[in-house]
Amino acid sequence: MDLQLRGKVALVTAASKGLGKATARQFAREGAKVVICARSELIDKTAAEIASETGTEVLSLPADVTSQKDIERVREFQKIKYTNHKYASCIS
């Protein structure tokens, strides 16, 4: 399946396990650079797993999307890291 995500950045929240992890993995398989966040301590391990499986850059940030401060921190991180990229999606 070609979702035309190559070269785009996907932000996936609640991505440490379950549906969020599966979504991040599929975006990575499609060639997107993936930024994942979750409250769980598993987030760094999840990023490493997805990167290893797909060969795609996966960045992880611990964040709680119910916190405005955390949301702003994730957005700032994305802007700094991926200034000139198009964004594919934001999953919440």
All heavy atoms as an XYZ file, in Angstrom:
698
protein
N       0.847     -1.176      0.000
C       0.000      0.000      0.000
C       0.889      1.234      0.000
O       1.849      1.309      0.749
C      -0.869     -0.039      1.265
C      -1.699      1.178      1.457
S      -2.621      1.278      3.026
C      -3.171     -0.371      3.311
N       0.603      2.204     -0.846
C       1.367      3.440     -0.874
C       0.465      4.596     -0.447
O      -0.393      5.048     -1.195
C       1.934      3.699     -2.267
C       2.801      4.949     -2.315
O       3.059      5.548     -1.246
O       3.222      5.327     -3.409
N       0.687      5.055      0.769
C      -0.106      6.157      1.308
C       0.535      7.512      1.012
O       0.081      8.523      1.512
C      -0.295      5.980      2.815
C      -1.017      4.704      3.241
C      -1.032      4.588      4.771
C      -2.437      4.682      2.702
N       1.615      7.503      0.235
C       2.334      8.720     -0.149
C       2.820      9.515      1.064
O       2.644     10.732      1.147
C       1.482      9.574     -1.082
C       1.109      8.834     -2.343
C       0.235      9.643     -3.271
O      -0.144     10.768     -2.980
N      -0.092      9.065     -4.408
N       3.409      8.808      2.002
C       3.901      9.432      3.223
C       5.408      9.657      3.216
O       5.932     10.300      4.114
C       3.529      8.578      4.442
C       2.046      8.376      4.683
C       1.828      7.469      5.874
C       1.344      9.704      4.887
N       6.111      9.144      2.213
C       7.565      9.286      2.164
C       7.941     10.765      2.209
O       7.394     11.585      1.489
C       8.107      8.648      0.895
C       9.613      8.537      0.896
C      10.123      7.500     -0.075
N       9.538      6.171      0.062
C       9.827      5.288      1.031
N      10.691      5.617      1.965
N       9.258      4.117      1.061
N       8.859     11.087      3.142
C       9.314     12.464      3.274
C       8.436     13.340      4.146
O       8.737     14.504      4.349
N       7.353     12.784      4.646
C       6.475     13.555      5.537
C       6.737     13.148      6.982
O       7.401     12.165      7.251
C       5.017     13.323      5.172
C       4.683     13.865      3.794
C       3.239     13.726      3.486
C       2.959     14.291      2.084
N       1.581     14.053      1.705
N       6.214     13.944      7.896
C       6.378     13.672      9.318
C       5.010     13.343      9.901
O       4.048     14.074      9.676
C       6.969     14.889     10.064
C       7.077     14.612     11.554
C       8.329     15.256      9.477
N       4.940     12.245     10.637
C       3.693     11.856     11.294
C       3.877     11.942     12.804
O       4.849     11.419     13.342
C       3.310     10.434     10.893
N       2.967     12.605     13.459
C       2.934     12.657     14.919
C       1.847     11.706     15.379
O       0.690     11.824     14.956
C       2.616     14.079     15.412
C       2.262     14.210     16.891
C       3.439     13.790     17.761
C       1.832     15.628     17.201
N       2.230     10.755     16.222
C       1.261      9.790     16.737
C       1.297      9.855     18.259
O       2.342      9.654     18.877
C       1.566      8.354     16.262
C       0.490      7.399     16.739
C       1.697      8.298     14.743
N       0.162     10.154     18.851
C       0.064     10.207     20.308
C      -0.433      8.863     20.828
O      -0.949      8.054     20.067
C      -0.872     11.340     20.756
O      -2.181     11.087     20.260
C      -0.378     12.688     20.248
N      -0.254      8.638     22.121
C      -0.649      7.371     22.755
C      -0.032      6.194     21.999
O      -0.673      5.196     21.732
C      -2.165      7.256     22.833
N       1.260      6.335     21.654
C       1.899      5.401     20.727
C       2.781      4.349     21.390
O       3.479      3.628     20.698
C       2.729      6.189     19.720
N       2.746      4.224     22.694
C       3.635      3.256     23.339
C       3.167      1.813     23.182
O       3.952      0.883     23.312
C       3.817      3.588     24.818
O       2.575      3.510     25.488
N       1.880      1.632     22.873
C       1.344      0.274     22.706
C       0.020      0.334     21.961
O      -0.495      1.416     21.656
C       1.160     -0.402     24.063
C       0.272      0.366     25.029
C       0.256     -0.274     26.392
C      -0.572      0.581     27.337
N      -0.627      0.028     28.675
N      -0.507     -0.812     21.635
C      -1.831     -0.904     21.033
C      -1.971     -0.228     19.693
O      -1.079     -0.267     18.849
N      -3.112      0.411     19.491
C      -3.443      1.043     18.216
C      -2.469      2.163     17.837
O      -2.076      2.297     16.673
C      -4.877      1.581     18.255
C      -5.439      2.122     16.955
C      -5.404      1.073     15.858
C      -6.865      2.594     17.176
N      -2.063      2.959     18.805
C      -1.109      4.028     18.525
C       0.220      3.488     18.030
O       0.803      3.994     17.074
N       0.713      2.420     18.660
C       1.963      1.788     18.243
C       1.817      1.202     16.842
O       2.699      1.371     15.996
C       2.362      0.699     19.236
C       3.660      0.008     18.908
C       4.018     -1.014     19.978
C       5.305     -1.747     19.675
N       5.637     -2.711     20.744
N       0.715      0.537     16.581
C       0.470     -0.057     15.261
C       0.397      1.026     14.188
O       0.927      0.854     13.080
C      -0.808     -0.881     15.278
N      -0.217      2.148     14.510
C      -0.320      3.260     13.566
C       1.063      3.835     13.274
O       1.417      4.067     12.112
C      -1.251      4.354     14.126
O      -2.541      3.785     14.356
C      -1.362      5.520     13.174
N       1.850      4.056     14.316
C       3.206      4.587     14.135
C       4.046      3.628     13.296
O       4.787      4.054     12.398
C       3.859      4.817     15.500
N       3.931      2.342     13.562
C       4.677      1.345     12.804
C       4.302      1.396     11.311
O       5.159      1.365     10.440
C       4.422     -0.054     13.355
C       5.189     -1.133     12.606
C       4.898     -2.524     13.130
N       5.511     -2.696     14.444
C       4.843     -3.005     15.554
N       3.538     -3.186     15.526
N       5.481     -3.154     16.688
N       3.017      1.496     11.024
C       2.581      1.527      9.629
C       3.041      2.806      8.933
O       3.474      2.764      7.785
C       1.059      1.380      9.524
C       0.571      1.197      8.103
C       1.154     -0.036      7.427
O       1.296     -1.091      8.039
N       1.504      0.087      6.169
N       2.972      3.939      9.614
C       3.479      5.183      9.037
C       4.960      5.038      8.706
O       5.419      5.463      7.648
C       3.270      6.360      9.982
C       1.880      6.927      9.999
C       1.521      7.851     10.964
C       0.927      6.573      9.061
C       0.252      8.410     10.998
C      -0.340      7.124      9.077
C      -0.678      8.040     10.046
N       5.728      4.441      9.618
C       7.153      4.233      9.380
C       7.382      3.305      8.192
O       8.251      3.556      7.355
C       7.817      3.672     10.636
N       6.601      2.256      8.096
C       6.716      1.337      6.949
C       6.439      2.049      5.635
O       6.967      1.682      4.594
C       5.749      0.170      7.106
C       6.178     -0.840      8.126
C       5.203     -1.989      8.196
N       5.613     -2.934      9.215
C       4.786     -3.656      9.943
N       3.473     -3.563      9.758
N       5.251     -4.502     10.850
N       5.593      3.056      5.689
C       5.242      3.821      4.486
C       6.269      4.907      4.172
O       6.117      5.649      3.213
C       3.856      4.446      4.651
C       2.728      3.443      4.692
C       2.481      2.758      3.351
O       2.719      3.380      2.301
O       2.060      1.594      3.362
N       7.302      5.025      5.016
C       8.385      5.961      4.726
C       8.306      7.301      5.418
O       9.134      8.179      5.167
N       7.337      7.481      6.293
C       7.244      8.744      7.035
C       8.264      8.758      8.169
O       8.599      7.713      8.728
C       5.845      8.919      7.614
N       8.757      9.930      8.501
C       9.518     10.106      9.735
C       8.448     10.201     10.816
O       7.441     10.866     10.647
C      10.346     11.378      9.683
C      11.409     11.347      8.606
C      12.136     12.663      8.572
C      13.086     12.810      7.436
N      13.958     11.735      7.142
N       8.666      9.506     11.919
C       7.610      9.394     12.918
C       8.060      9.975     14.252
O       9.152      9.683     14.732
C       7.185      7.917     13.097
C       6.061      7.791     14.105
C       6.765      7.311     11.755
N       7.203     10.805     14.818
C       7.389     11.312     16.171
C       6.276     10.687     17.000
O       5.098     10.821     16.657
C       7.285     12.848     16.230
C       7.429     13.339     17.674
C       8.321     13.500     15.330
N       6.664      9.967     18.050
C       5.657      9.334     18.896
C       5.741      9.907     20.307
O       6.803     10.288     20.771
C       5.796      7.794     18.928
C       7.141      7.347     19.495
C       5.584      7.219     17.531
C       7.268      5.841     19.676
N       4.591      9.973     20.945
C       4.572     10.407     22.333
C       3.513      9.622     23.098
O       2.567      9.086     22.525
C       4.348     11.914     22.452
S       2.757     12.502     21.861
N       3.745      9.525     24.385
C       2.826      8.835     25.296
C       3.262      9.136     26.725
O       4.388      9.571     26.958
C       2.848      7.327     25.050
N       2.372      8.872     27.648
C       2.715      9.035     29.068
C       3.564      7.872     29.566
O       4.301      7.993     30.518
C       1.452      9.114     29.916
C       0.640     10.355     29.679
C      -0.613     10.346     30.497
N      -1.410      9.170     30.110
C      -2.573      8.847     30.629
N      -3.094      9.592     31.586
N      -3.234      7.798     30.218
N       3.459      6.746     28.908
C       4.098      5.512     29.344
C       5.622      5.573     29.261
O       6.186      6.178     28.350
C       3.610      4.346     28.475
O       4.358      3.182     28.744
N       6.264      4.891     30.190
C       7.718      4.771     30.176
C       8.198      3.879     29.027
O       9.388      3.810     28.751
C       8.203      4.217     31.512
C       7.923      5.153     32.671
C       8.253      4.537     34.016
O       8.783      3.409     34.062
O       7.986      5.201     35.028
N       7.287      3.220     28.346
C       7.635      2.336     27.236
C       7.945      3.089     25.942
O       8.374      2.488     24.959
C       6.476      1.368     26.953
C       6.098      0.396     28.045
C       4.828     -0.364     27.661
C       7.241     -0.575     28.296
N       7.749      4.390     25.915
C       7.806      5.144     24.664
C       9.167      5.058     23.977
O       9.240      4.906     22.754
C       7.334      6.612     24.857
C       7.000      7.249     23.514
C       8.307      7.432     25.641
C       5.810      6.661     22.826
N      10.260      5.122     24.730
C      11.586      5.030     24.113
C      11.837      3.634     23.539
O      12.391      3.490     22.453
C      12.680      5.394     25.111
C      12.647      6.856     25.511
O      12.207      7.688     24.684
O      13.061      7.173     26.638
N      11.423      2.612     24.276
C      11.563      1.229     23.804
C      10.747      1.018     22.527
O      11.206      0.381     21.574
C      11.111      0.255     24.889
C      11.232     -1.190     24.497
C      10.763     -2.106     25.609
C      10.791     -3.544     25.117
N      10.027     -4.425     25.958
N       9.545      1.565     22.504
C       8.681      1.444     21.334
C       9.326      2.106     20.120
O       9.324      1.548     19.021
C       7.301      2.078     21.623
O       6.694      1.372     22.706
C       6.404      2.024     20.401
N       9.889      3.285     20.311
C      10.555      3.982     19.207
C      11.708      3.148     18.660
O      11.870      3.022     17.440
C      11.056      5.348     19.664
N      12.494      2.574     19.553
C      13.627      1.750     19.121
C      13.148      0.518     18.348
O      13.743      0.147     17.329
C      14.455      1.331     20.330
N      12.075     -0.107     18.811
C      11.521     -1.283     18.126
C      11.071     -0.929     16.715
O      11.398     -1.636     15.757
C      10.312     -1.828     18.893
C      10.629     -2.591     20.137
C       9.360     -2.989     20.879
O       8.257     -2.974     20.292
O       9.469     -3.319     22.071
N      10.309      0.147     16.588
C       9.781      0.542     15.276
C      10.921      0.929     14.335
O      10.936      0.542     13.167
C       8.751      1.673     15.414
C       7.523      1.179     16.183
C       8.347      2.211     14.044
C       6.543      2.269     16.581
N      11.889      1.673     14.844
C      13.033      2.071     14.023
C      13.810      0.850     13.554
O      14.204      0.762     12.382
C      13.938      3.017     14.803
N      14.006     -0.102     14.438
C      14.732     -1.325     14.085
C      13.983     -2.145     13.041
O      14.585     -2.658     12.097
C      14.965     -2.166     15.350
O      15.568     -3.382     15.029
N      12.676     -2.250     13.196
C      11.848     -3.035     12.268
C      11.757     -2.397     10.885
O      11.664     -3.096      9.887
C      10.424     -3.162     12.809
C      10.277     -4.048     14.011
C       8.872     -3.966     14.599
O       7.943     -3.491     13.917
O       8.714     -4.373     15.762
N      11.751     -1.063     10.835
C      11.441     -0.378      9.578
C      12.622      0.354      8.945
O      12.546      0.725      7.777
C      10.315      0.654      9.794
O      10.778      1.678     10.688
C       9.055      0.001     10.345
N      13.674      0.601      9.713
C      14.805      1.366      9.200
C      14.501      2.845      9.043
O      15.217      3.569      8.362
N      13.433      3.302      9.665
C      12.983      4.689      9.570
C      13.287      5.427     10.872
O      13.258      4.843     11.943
C      11.467      4.734      9.293
O      11.211      4.025      8.095
C      10.958      6.141      9.156
N      13.539      6.717     10.763
C      13.775      7.533     11.950
C      12.488      7.648     12.766
O      11.445      8.023     12.239
C      14.243      8.920     11.526
C      14.556      9.825     12.682
C      15.089     11.174     12.240
O      14.899     11.569     11.075
O      15.691     11.838     13.086
N      12.584      7.288     14.039
C      11.445      7.399     14.952
C      11.936      8.117     16.202
O      12.859      7.662     16.866
C      10.873      6.015     15.337
C       9.687      6.171     16.279
C      10.489      5.216     14.100
N      11.321      9.244     16.504
C      11.683     10.012     17.688
C      10.590      9.866     18.735
O       9.407      9.843     18.396
C      11.848     11.485     17.325
C      12.892     11.771     16.251
C      12.870     13.246     15.888
C      14.268     11.368     16.728
N      11.004      9.777     19.973
C      10.016      9.609     21.043
C      10.137     10.718     22.074
O      11.228     11.213     22.342
C      10.214      8.255     21.729
O      11.500      8.174     22.303
N       8.985     11.086     22.610
C       8.923     12.075     23.674
C       7.894     11.631     24.695
O       6.762     11.304     24.330
C       8.456     13.424     23.127
C       9.404     14.194     22.244
C       8.663     15.336     21.568
C      10.533     14.738     23.077
N       8.262     11.610     25.970
C       7.237     11.384     26.974
C       6.348     12.620     27.031
O       6.859     13.740     27.091
C       8.018     11.175     28.271
C       9.386     11.691     28.008
C       9.592     11.752     26.534
N       5.062     12.428     26.927
C       4.149     13.577     26.951
C       2.739     13.120     27.305
O       2.323     12.028     26.947
C       4.134     14.276     25.603
N       2.037     13.990     27.963
C       0.637     13.781     28.321
C      -0.175     14.813     27.536
O      -0.066     16.009     27.795
C       0.467     13.975     29.824
C      -0.961     13.797     30.302
O      -1.885     13.704     29.457
O      -1.159     13.753     31.525
N      -0.956     14.348     26.570
C      -1.677     15.292     25.711
C      -2.836     15.997     26.419
O      -3.485     16.838     25.819
C      -2.152     14.643     24.390
C      -0.970     14.211     23.558
C      -3.104     13.501     24.639
N      -3.059     15.688     27.684
C      -4.032     16.472     28.443
C      -3.361     17.683     29.097
O      -4.023     18.497     29.717
C      -4.730     15.620     29.525
O      -3.771     15.211     30.499
C      -5.415     14.405     28.917
N      -2.036     17.777     28.934
C      -1.270     18.893     29.492
C      -0.890     19.869     28.386
O      -0.157     19.503     27.457
C      -0.001     18.358     30.171
O       0.936     19.392     30.367
N      -1.352     21.098     28.470
C      -1.027     22.107     27.462
C       0.479     22.308     27.355
O       1.019     22.466     26.262
C      -1.720     23.434     27.792
C      -1.565     24.481     26.722
C      -2.199     24.088     25.398
O      -3.228     23.432     25.347
N      -1.569     24.483     24.313
N       1.169     22.257     28.480
C       2.618     22.424     28.493
C       3.299     21.314     27.674
O       4.200     21.583     26.884
C       3.126     22.408     29.932
C       4.614     22.592     30.074
C       5.014     22.570     31.530
C       6.519     22.642     31.678
N       6.934     22.529     33.071
N       2.851     20.077     27.843
C       3.417     18.955     27.086
C       3.102     19.072     25.593
O       3.951     18.793     24.746
C       2.914     17.615     27.617
C       3.631     17.168     28.880
O       4.478     17.932     29.394
O       3.338     16.057     29.350
N       1.896     19.484     25.267
C       1.517     19.652     23.861
C       2.421     20.693     23.200
O       2.936     20.476     22.098
C       0.036     20.064     23.729
C      -0.866     18.908     24.150
C      -0.273     20.513     22.300
C      -2.322     19.301     24.322
N       2.642     21.801     23.861
C       3.507     22.849     23.319
C       4.943     22.353     23.165
O       5.614     22.664     22.171
C       3.440     24.087     24.205
C       2.103     24.797     24.104
C       1.912     25.882     25.149
O       2.906     26.260     25.819
O       0.777     26.353     25.294
N       5.412     21.555     24.112
C       6.770     21.011     24.045
C       6.927     20.075     22.845
O       7.916     20.149     22.116
C       7.092     20.265     25.350
C       8.513     19.805     25.468
C       8.806     19.269     26.869
N       7.854     18.269     27.314
C       7.933     16.972     27.011
N       8.896     16.523     26.259
N       7.040     16.120     27.480
N       5.935     19.227     22.592
C       5.974     18.318     21.441
C       5.952     19.116     20.139
O       6.729     18.844     19.216
C       4.808     17.308     21.486
C       4.695     16.529     20.184
C       4.971     16.354     22.663
N       5.090     20.107     20.052
C       5.011     20.927     18.841
C       6.323     21.670     18.596
O       6.800     21.750     17.467
C       3.853     21.915     18.943
C       2.494     21.225     18.840
C       1.351     22.187     18.915
N       1.423     23.114     17.791
C       0.941     24.340     17.806
N       0.344     24.793     18.883
N       1.019     25.116     16.760
N       6.928     22.220     19.642
C       8.200     22.925     19.500
C       9.290     21.972     19.038
O      10.078     22.305     18.158
C       8.624     23.528     20.837
C       8.539     24.996     21.020
C       8.617     25.852     19.798
O       9.713     26.095     19.267
O       7.573     26.334     19.352
N       9.327     20.790     19.618
C      10.322     19.793     19.229
C      10.194     19.461     17.748
O      11.174     19.413     17.019
C      10.154     18.534     20.082
C      11.103     17.443     19.708
C      12.410     17.469     20.146
C      10.687     16.388     18.913
C      13.294     16.459     19.794
C      11.557     15.380     18.555
C      12.869     15.415     19.002
N       8.974     19.239     17.299
C       8.741     18.927     15.891
C       9.206     20.064     14.987
O       9.824     19.838     13.959
C       7.256     18.690     15.632
C       6.810     17.304     15.905
C       5.388     17.142     15.468
O       4.516     17.098     16.302
N       5.132     17.050     14.191
N       8.878     21.279     15.369
C       9.255     22.441     14.556
C      10.768     22.549     14.424
O      11.289     22.846     13.352
C       8.702     23.731     15.160
C       7.234     23.930     14.962
C       6.828     25.242     15.609
C       5.339     25.373     15.713
N       4.960     26.609     16.416
N      11.473     22.326     15.517
C      12.928     22.423     15.508
C      13.536     21.285     14.687
O      14.407     21.505     13.855
C      13.484     22.409     16.950
C      13.092     23.703     17.668
C      14.991     22.204     16.961
C      13.308     23.676     19.160
N      13.066     20.087     14.909
C      13.644     18.912     14.248
C      13.270     18.833     12.771
O      14.079     18.435     11.948
C      13.191     17.649     14.988
C      13.733     16.366     14.432
C      15.226     16.261     14.627
C      15.725     14.953     14.039
N      17.146     14.864     13.982
N      12.046     19.172     12.433
C      11.540     18.977     11.071
C      10.997     20.274     10.477
O       9.884     20.324      9.985
C      10.453     17.911     11.067
C      10.945     16.562     11.501
C      10.454     15.962     12.654
C      11.904     15.894     10.765
C      10.908     14.726     13.050
C      12.361     14.654     11.159
C      11.860     14.075     12.302
O      12.310     12.853     12.696
N      11.791     21.309     10.479
C      11.365     22.632     10.030
C      10.789     22.634      8.620
O       9.756     23.233      8.366
C      12.549     23.620     10.098
O      13.028     23.643     11.423
C      12.114     25.004      9.687
N      11.430     21.972      7.691
C      11.038     22.064      6.287
C      10.280     20.842      5.776
O      10.261     20.589      4.579
C      12.275     22.297      5.415
C      12.932     23.619      5.735
O      12.240     24.611      5.911
N      14.232     23.628      5.842
N       9.658     20.086      6.641
C       8.936     18.893      6.222
C       7.428     19.134      6.210
O       6.916     19.957      6.949
C       9.245     17.720      7.167
C      10.617     17.180      7.002
N      11.725     17.809      7.496
C      11.051     16.073      6.383
C      12.793     17.100      7.196
N      12.413     16.042      6.531
N       6.755     18.371      5.396
C       5.294     18.386      5.394
C       4.808     17.364      6.417
O       5.395     16.312      6.578
C       4.759     18.041      4.009
C       5.114     19.080      2.987
C       4.411     18.807      1.696
C       4.814     19.901      0.729
N       3.817     20.217     -0.214
N       3.723     17.684      7.060
C       3.180     16.792      8.084
C       2.099     15.925      7.499
O       1.245     16.381      6.743
C       2.659     17.601      9.274
C       3.804     18.203     10.040
C       4.343     19.422      9.676
C       4.402     17.500     11.059
C       5.455     19.941     10.339
C       5.508     18.014     11.735
C       6.013     19.233     11.360
O       7.101     19.732     12.008
N       2.146     14.653      7.855
C       1.211     13.679      7.311
C      -0.073     13.629      8.125
O      -1.160     13.637      7.590
C       1.842     12.293      7.269
N       0.062     13.569      9.440
C      -1.120     13.358     10.250
C      -0.814     13.590     11.710
O       0.335     13.546     12.127
C      -1.580     11.911     10.058
O      -2.821     11.713     10.664
N      -1.841     13.797     12.461
C      -1.736     13.869     13.912
C      -2.814     12.961     14.461
O      -3.996     13.195     14.233
C      -1.920     15.302     14.401
S      -1.793     15.441     16.185
N      -2.424     11.924     15.124
C      -3.355     10.958     15.673
C      -3.458     11.184     17.165
O      -2.451     11.291     17.843
C      -2.871      9.506     15.409
C      -2.581      9.279     13.939
C      -3.869      8.507     15.940
C      -3.761      9.400     13.031
N      -4.656     11.234     17.678
C      -4.821     11.463     19.106
C      -5.723     10.418     19.712
O      -6.599      9.911     19.112
C      -5.422     12.845     19.309
O      -5.582     13.106     20.663
